[in-house]
Amino acid sequence: MLEEATNDSGKITKANVNDRIKAIKNDATFADELKVLKAYLKLIEQEAEISKEIKVLTQFLDNYILTRYGDLTEDEIKTLVVDDKWMPTLRQAIASEMDRISQRLTKRIQELAERYDTPLPELTSRVEELTAKVEAHLQRMGLVW
């Protein structure tokens, strides 16, 4: 129903909605679309009012914060800077470093576990088997030592 009110970039603008309302205002076959368009128009207007209110309140809050900064004591400033800003940043940095180290250690332990998975007596017997095979191949080739 809102397809006729969209522009080339796919957005629905207030001007397009108003134009579409004017175009179908007196046509009874578009009654449902007209209701939807009017409801959408009201929502657009509400959004604009709320946006204006947000801007006003944001400006008020910014001004309040600026005046409050002038009234802060040295201890309050230290609390804000150290406790509220630096400490969380340090905690996060320490936690991420600990995670990195933990992951690196886990990876190294897995590498060592894979490397030493086969016991030494099994490795020794495997080496002896392979040595015997190599010596047999060399003897068949005519090499004697």
N, CA, C and O atoms as a GROMACS GRO file, in nm:
protein
  580
    1MET      N    1   0.080  -0.120   0.000
    1MET     CA    2   0.000   0.000   0.000
    1MET      C    3   0.085   0.127   0.000
    1MET      O    4   0.041   0.232  -0.047
    2LEU      N    5   0.206   0.116   0.052
    2LEU     CA    6   0.293   0.234   0.058
    2LEU      C    7   0.387   0.242  -0.062
    2LEU      O    8   0.471   0.332  -0.070
    3GLU      N    9   0.372   0.149  -0.154
    3GLU     CA   10   0.463   0.145  -0.268
    3GLU      C   11   0.456   0.271  -0.353
    3GLU      O   12   0.558   0.318  -0.403
    4GLU      N   13   0.339   0.327  -0.368
    4GLU     CA   14   0.321   0.447  -0.449
    4GLU      C   15   0.382   0.570  -0.382
    4GLU      O   16   0.408   0.670  -0.449
    5ALA      N   17   0.406   0.563  -0.252
    5ALA     CA   18   0.460   0.678  -0.180
    5ALA      C   19   0.612   0.671  -0.164
    5ALA      O   20   0.671   0.761  -0.104
    6THR      N   21   0.676   0.567  -0.216
    6THR     CA   22   0.821   0.555  -0.205
    6THR      C   23   0.888   0.631  -0.319
    6THR      O   24   0.835   0.640  -0.430
    7ASN      N   25   1.006   0.684  -0.288
    7ASN     CA   26   1.081   0.756  -0.392
    7ASN      C   27   1.176   0.659  -0.461
    7ASN      O   28   1.172   0.539  -0.435
    8ASP      N   29   1.263   0.710  -0.547
    8ASP     CA   30   1.353   0.626  -0.626
    8ASP      C   31   1.452   0.549  -0.538
    8ASP      O   32   1.496   0.440  -0.575
    9SER      N   33   1.488   0.606  -0.424
    9SER     CA   34   1.583   0.539  -0.336
    9SER      C   35   1.514   0.444  -0.239
    9SER      O   36   1.580   0.385  -0.153
   10GLY      N   37   1.383   0.427  -0.250
   10GLY     CA   38   1.310   0.331  -0.167
   10GLY      C   39   1.264   0.386  -0.034
   10GLY      O   40   1.220   0.309   0.052
   11LYS      N   41   1.272   0.517  -0.015
   11LYS     CA   42   1.229   0.578   0.111
   11LYS      C   43   1.092   0.641   0.096
   11LYS      O   44   1.052   0.686  -0.012
   12ILE      N   45   1.021   0.642   0.208
   12ILE     CA   46   0.888   0.704   0.209
   12ILE      C   47   0.903   0.840   0.276
   12ILE      O   48   0.941   0.849   0.392
   13THR      N   49   0.872   0.944   0.201
   13THR     CA   50   0.886   1.080   0.256
   13THR      C   51   0.748   1.140   0.281
   13THR      O   52   0.647   1.095   0.227
   14LYS      N   53   0.748   1.241   0.364
   14LYS     CA   54   0.623   1.309   0.397
   14LYS      C   55   0.561   1.371   0.271
   14LYS      O   56   0.439   1.366   0.253
   15ALA      N   57   0.644   1.429   0.186
   15ALA     CA   58   0.593   1.492   0.063
   15ALA      C   59   0.529   1.388  -0.028
   15ALA      O   60   0.423   1.412  -0.086
   16ASN      N   61   0.594   1.272  -0.040
   16ASN     CA   62   0.537   1.166  -0.125
   16ASN      C   63   0.405   1.115  -0.069
   16ASN      O   64   0.312   1.088  -0.145
   17VAL      N   65   0.396   1.102   0.063
   17VAL     CA   66   0.273   1.057   0.126
   17VAL      C   67   0.163   1.159   0.102
   17VAL      O   68   0.051   1.122   0.065
   18ASN      N   69   0.194   1.286   0.121
   18ASN     CA   70   0.094   1.391   0.097
   18ASN      C   71   0.048   1.393  -0.049
   18ASN      O   72  -0.070   1.409  -0.078
   19ASP      N   73   0.142   1.378  -0.141
   19ASP     CA   74   0.107   1.375  -0.284
   19ASP      C   75   0.015   1.257  -0.315
   19ASP      O   76  -0.082   1.271  -0.390
   20ARG      N   77   0.045   1.142  -0.257
   20ARG     CA   78  -0.037   1.023  -0.282
   20ARG      C   79  -0.177   1.039  -0.220
   20ARG      O   80  -0.276   0.997  -0.279
   21ILE      N   81  -0.182   1.100  -0.102
   21ILE     CA   82  -0.313   1.126  -0.039
   21ILE      C   83  -0.398   1.217  -0.128
   21ILE      O   84  -0.517   1.191  -0.147
   22LYS      N   85  -0.337   1.322  -0.180
   22LYS     CA   86  -0.410   1.413  -0.270
   22LYS      C   87  -0.458   1.340  -0.395
   22LYS      O   88  -0.567   1.367  -0.445
   23ALA      N   89  -0.376   1.247  -0.444
   23ALA     CA   90  -0.411   1.177  -0.568
   23ALA      C   91  -0.527   1.080  -0.549
   23ALA      O   92  -0.607   1.062  -0.641
   24ILE      N   93  -0.539   1.019  -0.433
   24ILE     CA   94  -0.642   0.916  -0.414
   24ILE      C   95  -0.752   0.960  -0.318
   24ILE      O   96  -0.838   0.880  -0.282
   25LYS      N   97  -0.752   1.084  -0.276
   25LYS     CA   98  -0.845   1.134  -0.174
   25LYS      C   99  -0.991   1.108  -0.209
   25LYS      O  100  -1.069   1.068  -0.122
   26ASN      N  101  -1.030   1.129  -0.332
   26ASN     CA  102  -1.172   1.120  -0.370
   26ASN      C  103  -1.207   0.987  -0.437
   26ASN      O  104  -1.320   0.970  -0.484
   27ASP      N  105  -1.112   0.894  -0.443
   27ASP     CA  106  -1.138   0.765  -0.509
   27ASP      C  107  -1.169   0.660  -0.402
   27ASP      O  108  -1.083   0.629  -0.319
   28ALA      N  109  -1.289   0.605  -0.404
   28ALA     CA  110  -1.335   0.509  -0.302
   28ALA      C  111  -1.262   0.376  -0.310
   28ALA      O  112  -1.257   0.302  -0.212
   29THR      N  113  -1.205   0.343  -0.427
   29THR     CA  114  -1.135   0.214  -0.440
   29THR      C  115  -1.004   0.212  -0.362
   29THR      O  116  -0.951   0.104  -0.334
   30PHE      N  117  -0.953   0.327  -0.326
   30PHE     CA  118  -0.828   0.336  -0.252
   30PHE      C  119  -0.851   0.373  -0.105
   30PHE      O  120  -0.763   0.432  -0.043
   31ALA      N  121  -0.965   0.340  -0.050
   31ALA     CA  122  -1.000   0.378   0.088
   31ALA      C  123  -0.903   0.317   0.188
   31ALA      O  124  -0.859   0.385   0.281
   32ASP      N  125  -0.869   0.189   0.170
   32ASP     CA  126  -0.776   0.124   0.264
   32ASP      C  127  -0.638   0.189   0.257
   32ASP      O  128  -0.575   0.215   0.359
   33GLU      N  129  -0.592   0.213   0.136
   33GLU     CA  130  -0.461   0.277   0.119
   33GLU      C  131  -0.461   0.416   0.180
   33GLU      O  132  -0.362   0.458   0.240
   34LEU      N  133  -0.572   0.488   0.166
   34LEU     CA  134  -0.583   0.623   0.222
   34LEU      C  135  -0.572   0.619   0.375
   34LEU      O  136  -0.507   0.704   0.435
   35LYS      N  137  -0.636   0.521   0.437
   35LYS     CA  138  -0.627   0.505   0.583
   35LYS      C  139  -0.483   0.479   0.626
   35LYS      O  140  -0.433   0.539   0.722
   36VAL      N  141  -0.417   0.389   0.554
   36VAL     CA  142  -0.278   0.357   0.586
   36VAL      C  143  -0.189   0.479   0.568
   36VAL      O  144  -0.104   0.506   0.653
   37LEU      N  145  -0.207   0.551   0.460
   37LEU     CA  146  -0.126   0.670   0.434
   37LEU      C  147  -0.147   0.777   0.542
   37LEU      O  148  -0.051   0.840   0.586
   38LYS      N  149  -0.272   0.797   0.584
   38LYS     CA  150  -0.298   0.896   0.688
   38LYS      C  151  -0.235   0.853   0.821
   38LYS      O  152  -0.180   0.936   0.893
   39ALA      N  153  -0.244   0.725   0.852
   39ALA     CA  154  -0.181   0.675   0.974
   39ALA      C  155  -0.029   0.692   0.967
   39ALA      O  156   0.035   0.730   1.065
   40TYR      N  157   0.028   0.663   0.850
   40TYR     CA  158   0.172   0.678   0.832
   40TYR      C  159   0.213   0.825   0.844
   40TYR      O  160   0.317   0.856   0.902
   41LEU      N  161   0.132   0.914   0.791
   41LEU     CA  162   0.159   1.057   0.800
   41LEU      C  163   0.160   1.102   0.946
   41LEU      O  164   0.246   1.181   0.986
   42LYS      N  165   0.066   1.053   1.025
   42LYS     CA  166   0.063   1.086   1.168
   42LYS      C  167   0.190   1.035   1.237
   42LYS      O  168   0.247   1.104   1.321
   43LEU      N  169   0.234   0.916   1.200
   43LEU     CA  170   0.356   0.862   1.259
   43LEU      C  171   0.479   0.944   1.222
   43LEU      O  172   0.568   0.966   1.305
   44ILE      N  173   0.484   0.990   1.099
   44ILE     CA  174   0.595   1.076   1.055
   44ILE      C  175   0.597   1.204   1.137
   44ILE      O  176   0.703   1.249   1.181
   45GLU      N  177   0.479   1.262   1.157
   45GLU     CA  178   0.470   1.387   1.235
   45GLU      C  179   0.509   1.363   1.381
   45GLU      O  180   0.578   1.446   1.440
   46GLN      N  181   0.466   1.250   1.438
   46GLN     CA  182   0.504   1.217   1.576
   46GLN      C  183   0.655   1.199   1.588
   46GLN      O  184   0.717   1.244   1.684
   47GLU      N  185   0.713   1.133   1.488
   47GLU     CA  186   0.857   1.113   1.489
   47GLU      C  187   0.931   1.247   1.485
   47GLU      O  188   1.030   1.265   1.555
   48ALA      N  189   0.882   1.341   1.404
   48ALA     CA  190   0.944   1.473   1.395
   48ALA      C  191   0.934   1.546   1.528
   48ALA      O  192   1.030   1.609   1.572
   49GLU      N  193   0.818   1.538   1.593
   49GLU     CA  194   0.801   1.604   1.723
   49GLU      C  195   0.894   1.544   1.828
   49GLU      O  196   0.956   1.616   1.906
   50ILE      N  197   0.903   1.412   1.829
   50ILE     CA  198   0.989   1.345   1.926
   50ILE      C  199   1.135   1.379   1.900
   50ILE      O  200   1.212   1.398   1.994
   51SER      N  201   1.174   1.386   1.773
   51SER     CA  202   1.312   1.423   1.740
   51SER      C  203   1.344   1.564   1.789
   51SER      O  204   1.453   1.587   1.842
   52LYS      N  205   1.251   1.657   1.772
   52LYS     CA  206   1.271   1.793   1.822
   52LYS      C  207   1.286   1.791   1.974
   52LYS      O  208   1.373   1.859   2.029
   53GLU      N  209   1.202   1.715   2.041
   53GLU     CA  210   1.207   1.707   2.187
   53GLU      C  211   1.339   1.647   2.233
   53GLU      O  212   1.397   1.692   2.331
   54ILE      N  213   1.386   1.546   2.162
   54ILE     CA  214   1.515   1.485   2.196
   54ILE      C  215   1.627   1.586   2.182
   54ILE      O  216   1.716   1.592   2.267
   55LYS      N  217   1.625   1.667   2.075
   55LYS     CA  218   1.728   1.769   2.056
   55LYS      C  219   1.727   1.870   2.170
   55LYS      O  220   1.832   1.908   2.222
   56VAL      N  221   1.607   1.914   2.210
   56VAL     CA  222   1.595   2.013   2.318
   56VAL      C  223   1.647   1.953   2.449
   56VAL      O  224   1.722   2.018   2.522
   57LEU      N  225   1.608   1.830   2.478
   57LEU     CA  226   1.651   1.767   2.603
   57LEU      C  227   1.800   1.737   2.603
   57LEU      O  228   1.867   1.747   2.706
   58THR      N  229   1.853   1.700   2.488
   58THR     CA  230   1.997   1.676   2.478
   58THR      C  231   2.075   1.804   2.502
   58THR      O  232   2.176   1.803   2.573
   59GLN      N  233   2.028   1.914   2.446
   59GLN     CA  234   2.093   2.043   2.468
   59GLN      C  235   2.086   2.082   2.614
   59GLN      O  236   2.183   2.132   2.671
   60PHE      N  237   1.970   2.060   2.677
   60PHE     CA  238   1.954   2.090   2.819
   60PHE      C  239   2.052   2.007   2.902
   60PHE      O  240   2.116   2.058   2.994
   61LEU      N  241   2.062   1.880   2.870
   61LEU     CA  242   2.152   1.791   2.944
   61LEU      C  243   2.298   1.834   2.925
   61LEU      O  244   2.375   1.834   3.021
   62ASP      N  245   2.335   1.869   2.803
   62ASP     CA  246   2.471   1.916   2.778
   62ASP      C  247   2.503   2.041   2.859
   62ASP      O  248   2.610   2.052   2.919
   63ASN      N  249   2.409   2.135   2.861
   63ASN     CA  250   2.429   2.258   2.939
   63ASN      C  251   2.440   2.227   3.089
   63ASN      O  252   2.523   2.285   3.159
   64TYR      N  253   2.355   2.138   3.136
   64TYR     CA  254   2.359   2.100   3.277
   64TYR      C  255   2.493   2.037   3.313
   64TYR      O  256   2.551   2.066   3.417
   65ILE      N  257   2.542   1.950   3.226
   65ILE     CA  258   2.670   1.884   3.252
   65ILE      C  259   2.782   1.986   3.255
   65ILE      O  260   2.870   1.979   3.341
   66LEU      N  261   2.780   2.082   3.163
   66LEU     CA  262   2.885   2.184   3.161
   66LEU      C  263   2.884   2.268   3.289
   66LEU      O  264   2.989   2.300   3.343
   67THR      N  265   2.766   2.304   3.336
   67THR     CA  266   2.760   2.381   3.460
   67THR      C  267   2.801   2.296   3.579
   67THR      O  268   2.861   2.346   3.674
   68ARG      N  269   2.768   2.168   3.575
   68ARG     CA  270   2.803   2.077   3.686
   68ARG      C  271   2.954   2.055   3.693
   68ARG      O  272   3.009   2.044   3.802
   69TYR      N  273   3.022   2.050   3.579
   69TYR     CA  274   3.168   2.032   3.578
   69TYR      C  275   3.238   2.143   3.656
   69TYR      O  276   3.338   2.119   3.724
   70GLY      N  277   3.186   2.262   3.647
   70GLY     CA  278   3.248   2.374   3.719
   70GLY      C  279   3.234   2.361   3.870
   70GLY      O  280   3.314   2.419   3.943
   71ASP      N  281   3.136   2.288   3.916
   71ASP     CA  282   3.112   2.274   4.060
   71ASP      C  283   3.181   2.152   4.121
   71ASP      O  284   3.172   2.132   4.242
   72LEU      N  285   3.250   2.072   4.042
   72LEU     CA  286   3.312   1.950   4.094
   72LEU      C  287   3.433   1.981   4.182
   72LEU      O  288   3.510   2.073   4.154
   73THR      N  289   3.447   1.903   4.289
   73THR     CA  290   3.564   1.916   4.375
   73THR      C  291   3.676   1.830   4.318
   73THR      O  292   3.656   1.751   4.226
   74GLU      N  293   3.796   1.849   4.373
   74GLU     CA  294   3.910   1.773   4.325
   74GLU      C  295   3.890   1.622   4.348
   74GLU      O  296   3.925   1.541   4.262
   75ASP      N  297   3.834   1.585   4.463
   75ASP     CA  298   3.808   1.444   4.492
   75ASP      C  299   3.705   1.384   4.396
   75ASP      O  300   3.719   1.269   4.354
   76GLU      N  301   3.602   1.462   4.361
   76GLU     CA  302   3.502   1.413   4.266
   76GLU      C  303   3.563   1.394   4.128
   76GLU      O  304   3.529   1.300   4.056
   77ILE      N  305   3.652   1.485   4.091
   77ILE     CA  306   3.720   1.473   3.960
   77ILE      C  307   3.807   1.348   3.958
   77ILE      O  308   3.808   1.274   3.860
   78LYS      N  309   3.881   1.326   4.068
   78LYS     CA  310   3.964   1.205   4.076
   78LYS      C  311   3.878   1.080   4.066
   78LYS      O  312   3.914   0.984   3.998
   79THR      N  313   3.766   1.082   4.134
   79THR     CA  314   3.676   0.966   4.130
   79THR      C  315   3.627   0.942   3.988
   79THR      O  316   3.627   0.828   3.939
   80LEU      N  317   3.584   1.049   3.921
   80LEU     CA  318   3.536   1.035   3.784
   80LEU      C  319   3.644   0.982   3.691
   80LEU      O  320   3.620   0.891   3.612
   81VAL      N  321   3.763   1.039   3.701
   81VAL     CA  322   3.870   1.003   3.609
   81VAL      C  323   3.926   0.865   3.640
   81VAL      O  324   3.937   0.779   3.553
   82VAL      N  325   3.963   0.844   3.768
   82VAL     CA  326   4.031   0.719   3.803
   82VAL      C  327   3.932   0.603   3.814
   82VAL      O  328   3.946   0.502   3.745
   83ASP      N  329   3.832   0.618   3.900
   83ASP     CA  330   3.742   0.506   3.928
   83ASP      C  331   3.647   0.476   3.812
   83ASP      O  332   3.620   0.360   3.782
   84ASP      N  333   3.596   0.580   3.749
   84ASP     CA  334   3.493   0.560   3.647
   84ASP      C  335   3.548   0.547   3.506
   84ASP      O  336   3.479   0.494   3.418
   85LYS      N  337   3.671   0.594   3.482
   85LYS     CA  338   3.723   0.590   3.346
   85LYS      C  339   3.843   0.497   3.334
   85LYS      O  340   3.840   0.402   3.256
   86TRP      N  341   3.948   0.524   3.411
   86TRP     CA  342   4.071   0.449   3.394
   86TRP      C  343   4.060   0.305   3.444
   86TRP      O  344   4.106   0.213   3.376
   87MET      N  345   3.999   0.285   3.560
   87MET     CA  346   3.993   0.151   3.616
   87MET      C  347   3.916   0.054   3.526
   87MET      O  348   3.964  -0.057   3.503
   88PRO      N  349   3.799   0.089   3.475
   88PRO     CA  350   3.732  -0.005   3.384
   88PRO      C  351   3.815  -0.034   3.258
   88PRO      O  352   3.816  -0.146   3.208
   89THR      N  353   3.884   0.068   3.208
   89THR     CA  354   3.968   0.048   3.091
   89THR      C  355   4.083  -0.048   3.124
   89THR      O  356   4.114  -0.138   3.046
   90LEU      N  357   4.145  -0.027   3.240
   90LEU     CA  358   4.253  -0.117   3.281
   90LEU      C  359   4.202  -0.259   3.304
   90LEU      O  360   4.266  -0.355   3.263
   91ARG      N  361   4.086  -0.272   3.368
   91ARG     CA  362   4.029  -0.405   3.392
   91ARG      C  363   4.004  -0.476   3.259
   91ARG      O  364   4.035  -0.595   3.244
   92GLN      N  365   3.950  -0.404   3.165
   92GLN     CA  366   3.921  -0.464   3.034
   92GLN      C  367   4.051  -0.504   2.964
   92GLN      O  368   4.059  -0.611   2.905
   93ALA      N  369   4.153  -0.418   2.970
   93ALA     CA  370   4.281  -0.449   2.907
   93ALA      C  371   4.347  -0.570   2.973
   93ALA      O  372   4.402  -0.656   2.904
   94ILE      N  373   4.342  -0.577   3.104
   94ILE     CA  374   4.400  -0.690   3.177
   94ILE      C  375   4.325  -0.818   3.144
   94ILE      O  376   4.387  -0.923   3.122
   95ALA      N  377   4.193  -0.811   3.140
   95ALA     CA  378   4.114  -0.930   3.108
   95ALA      C  379   4.143  -0.980   2.967
   95ALA      O  380   4.155  -1.100   2.945
   96SER      N  381   4.155  -0.889   2.872
   96SER     CA  382   4.182  -0.932   2.735
   96SER      C  383   4.324  -0.988   2.723
   96SER      O  384   4.346  -1.083   2.648
   97GLU      N  385   4.419  -0.932   2.796
   97GLU     CA  386   4.556  -0.985   2.795
   97GLU      C  387   4.560  -1.124   2.859
   97GLU      O  388   4.629  -1.213   2.809
   98MET      N  389   4.485  -1.142   2.968
   98MET     CA  390   4.480  -1.273   3.032
   98MET      C  391   4.416  -1.376   2.938
   98MET      O  392   4.460  -1.490   2.932
   99ASP      N  393   4.314  -1.336   2.868
   99ASP     CA  394   4.250  -1.426   2.771
   99ASP      C  395   4.348  -1.464   2.660
   99ASP      O  396   4.357  -1.580   2.621
  100ARG      N  397   4.422  -1.365   2.612
  100ARG     CA  398   4.519  -1.391   2.505
  100ARG      C  399   4.626  -1.489   2.552
  100ARG      O  400   4.660  -1.584   2.482
  101ILE      N  401   4.678  -1.464   2.672
  101ILE     CA  402   4.782  -1.553   2.728
  101ILE      C  403   4.726  -1.693   2.751
  101ILE      O  404   4.791  -1.792   2.721
  102SER      N  405   4.605  -1.699   2.804
  102SER     CA  406   4.542  -1.829   2.830
  102SER      C  407   4.524  -1.907   2.701
  102SER      O  408   4.550  -2.027   2.696
  103GLN      N  409   4.478  -1.839   2.595
  103GLN     CA  410   4.461  -1.907   2.467
  103GLN      C  411   4.594  -1.954   2.410
  103GLN      O  412   4.603  -2.063   2.354
  104ARG      N  413   4.698  -1.870   2.425
  104ARG     CA  414   4.830  -1.908   2.375
  104ARG      C  415   4.883  -2.030   2.451
  104ARG      O  416   4.940  -2.121   2.390
  105LEU      N  417   4.865  -2.031   2.584
  105LEU     CA  418   4.910  -2.145   2.664
  105LEU      C  419   4.832  -2.272   2.629
  105LEU      O  420   4.890  -2.380   2.620
  106THR      N  421   4.703  -2.258   2.609
  106THR     CA  422   4.621  -2.373   2.572
  106THR      C  423   4.667  -2.431   2.439
  106THR      O  424   4.677  -2.553   2.424
  107LYS      N  425   4.695  -2.343   2.344
  107LYS     CA  426   4.742  -2.389   2.214
  107LYS      C  427   4.877  -2.460   2.227
  107LYS      O  428   4.899  -2.564   2.164
  108ARG      N  429   4.965  -2.405   2.307
  108ARG     CA  430   5.097  -2.466   2.326
  108ARG      C  431   5.085  -2.602   2.394
  108ARG      O  432   5.156  -2.696   2.359
  109ILE      N  433   4.995  -2.613   2.493
  109ILE     CA  434   4.975  -2.740   2.561
  109ILE      C  435   4.921  -2.845   2.463
  109ILE      O  436   4.962  -2.961   2.468
  110GLN      N  437   4.830  -2.803   2.376
  110GLN     CA  438   4.778  -2.896   2.276
  110GLN      C  439   4.888  -2.942   2.180
  110GLN      O  440   4.893  -3.059   2.143
  111GLU      N  441   4.976  -2.849   2.141
  111GLU     CA  442   5.087  -2.886   2.054
  111GLU      C  443   5.178  -2.987   2.122
  111GLU      O  444   5.218  -3.086   2.061
  112LEU      N  445   5.209  -2.963   2.249
  112LEU     CA  446   5.294  -3.055   2.323
  112LEU      C  447   5.226  -3.190   2.343
  112LEU      O  448   5.291  -3.295   2.334
  113ALA      N  449   5.097  -3.189   2.369
  113ALA     CA  450   5.024  -3.314   2.387
  113ALA      C  451   5.026  -3.396   2.258
  113ALA      O  452   5.043  -3.518   2.262
  114GLU      N  453   5.009  -3.328   2.143
  114GLU     CA  454   5.016  -3.399   2.016
  114GLU      C  455   5.156  -3.452   1.989
  114GLU      O  456   5.172  -3.564   1.940
  115ARG      N  457   5.258  -3.372   2.021
  115ARG     CA  458   5.396  -3.411   1.996
  115ARG      C  459   5.435  -3.532   2.080
  115ARG      O  460   5.500  -3.624   2.030
  116TYR      N  461   5.396  -3.532   2.205
  116TYR     CA  462   5.436  -3.639   2.296
  116TYR      C  463   5.324  -3.741   2.319
  116TYR      O  464   5.323  -3.810   2.421
  117ASP      N  465   5.233  -3.750   2.226
  117ASP     CA  466   5.122  -3.843   2.237
  117ASP      C  467   5.170  -3.988   2.230
  117ASP      O  468   5.117  -4.075   2.300
  118THR      N  469   5.270  -4.014   2.145
  118THR     CA  470   5.323  -4.150   2.129
  118THR      C  471   5.434  -4.171   2.232
  118THR      O  472   5.526  -4.090   2.239
  119PRO      N  473   5.428  -4.280   2.314
  119PRO     CA  474   5.529  -4.304   2.417
  119PRO      C  475   5.665  -4.341   2.354
  119PRO      O  476   5.671  -4.390   2.241
  120LEU      N  477   5.771  -4.316   2.428
  120LEU     CA  478   5.907  -4.338   2.380
  120LEU      C  479   5.933  -4.484   2.341
  120LEU      O  480   5.994  -4.506   2.236
  121PRO      N  481   5.890  -4.584   2.419
  121PRO     CA  482   5.916  -4.722   2.376
  121PRO      C  483   5.851  -4.754   2.240
  121PRO      O  484   5.908  -4.829   2.161
  122GLU      N  485   5.734  -4.698   2.215
  122GLU     CA  486   5.668  -4.720   2.086
  122GLU      C  487   5.746  -4.653   1.975
  122GLU      O  488   5.761  -4.710   1.867
  123LEU      N  489   5.796  -4.533   1.999
  123LEU     CA  490   5.876  -4.463   1.899
  123LEU      C  491   6.006  -4.539   1.871
  123LEU      O  492   6.049  -4.550   1.756
  124THR      N  493   6.068  -4.591   1.977
  124THR     CA  494   6.194  -4.665   1.962
  124THR      C  495   6.172  -4.791   1.879
  124THR      O  496   6.252  -4.821   1.791
  125SER      N  497   6.065  -4.863   1.906
  125SER     CA  498   6.039  -4.985   1.828
  125SER      C  499   6.009  -4.950   1.682
  125SER      O  500   6.050  -5.023   1.592
  126ARG      N  501   5.938  -4.841   1.659
  126ARG     CA  502   5.907  -4.797   1.522
  126ARG      C  503   6.036  -4.760   1.449
  126ARG      O  504   6.052  -4.792   1.331
  127VAL      N  505   6.128  -4.691   1.519
  127VAL     CA  506   6.257  -4.656   1.458
  127VAL      C  507   6.335  -4.782   1.422
  127VAL      O  508   6.396  -4.789   1.315
  128GLU      N  509   6.333  -4.880   1.510
  128GLU     CA  510   6.405  -5.006   1.483
  128GLU      C  511   6.345  -5.077   1.362
  128GLU      O  512   6.419  -5.130   1.279
  129GLU      N  513   6.212  -5.079   1.349
  129GLU     CA  514   6.147  -5.141   1.234
  129GLU      C  515   6.188  -5.071   1.104
  129GLU      O  516   6.223  -5.135   1.006
  130LEU      N  517   6.183  -4.939   1.106
  130LEU     CA  518   6.217  -4.863   0.986
  130LEU      C  519   6.365  -4.876   0.952
  130LEU      O  520   6.402  -4.880   0.834
  131THR      N  521   6.450  -4.882   1.053
  131THR     CA  522   6.594  -4.900   1.030
  131THR      C  523   6.619  -5.036   0.964
  131THR      O  524   6.700  -5.046   0.871
  132ALA      N  525   6.550  -5.137   1.011
  132ALA     CA  526   6.566  -5.270   0.952
  132ALA      C  527   6.519  -5.269   0.807
  132ALA      O  528   6.584  -5.330   0.722
  133LYS      N  529   6.411  -5.202   0.775
  133LYS     CA  530   6.362  -5.194   0.637
  133LYS      C  531   6.462  -5.123   0.548
  133LYS      O  532   6.488  -5.166   0.435
  134VAL      N  533   6.519  -5.013   0.597
  134VAL     CA  534   6.617  -4.936   0.518
  134VAL      C  535   6.741  -5.022   0.493
  134VAL      O  536   6.793  -5.025   0.381
  135GLU      N  537   6.787  -5.091   0.596
  135GLU     CA  538   6.906  -5.177   0.579
  135GLU      C  539   6.878  -5.288   0.479
  135GLU      O  540   6.965  -5.322   0.399
  136ALA      N  541   6.758  -5.345   0.483
  136ALA     CA  542   6.723  -5.451   0.388
  136ALA      C  543   6.722  -5.395   0.246
  136ALA      O  544   6.771  -5.461   0.155
  137HIS      N  545   6.668  -5.277   0.227
  137HIS     CA  546   6.666  -5.215   0.093
  137HIS      C  547   6.808  -5.186   0.045
  137HIS      O  548   6.839  -5.205  -0.072
  138LEU      N  549   6.892  -5.139   0.135
  138LEU     CA  550   7.031  -5.108   0.097
  138LEU      C  551   7.106  -5.235   0.060
  138LEU      O  552   7.187  -5.235  -0.033
  139GLN      N  553   7.082  -5.344   0.133
  139GLN     CA  554   7.150  -5.471   0.102
  139GLN      C  555   7.104  -5.523  -0.034
  139GLN      O  556   7.184  -5.577  -0.110
  140ARG      N  557   6.975  -5.507  -0.065
  140ARG     CA  558   6.926  -5.552  -0.197
  140ARG      C  559   6.987  -5.467  -0.309
  140ARG      O  560   7.002  -5.514  -0.422
  141MET      N  561   7.021  -5.345  -0.277
  141MET     CA  562   7.081  -5.256  -0.378
  141MET      C  563   7.230  -5.287  -0.391
  141MET      O  564   7.296  -5.237  -0.482
  142GLY      N  565   7.283  -5.369  -0.302
  142GLY     CA  566   7.421  -5.408  -0.312
  142GLY      C  567   7.515  -5.330  -0.226
  142GLY      O  568   7.637  -5.344  -0.238
  143LEU      N  569   7.462  -5.248  -0.138
  143LEU     CA  570   7.549  -5.172  -0.050
  143LEU      C  571   7.573  -5.254   0.076
  143LEU      O  572   7.480  -5.305   0.138
  144VAL      N  573   7.699  -5.264   0.114
  144VAL     CA  574   7.734  -5.338   0.234
  144VAL      C  575   7.830  -5.251   0.316
  144VAL      O  576   7.918  -5.186   0.261
  145TRP      N  577   7.811  -5.251   0.446
  145TRP     CA  578   7.898  -5.170   0.530
  145TRP      C  579   7.951  -5.246   0.646
  145TRP      O  580   8.026  -5.191   0.726
   0.00000   0.00000   0.00000
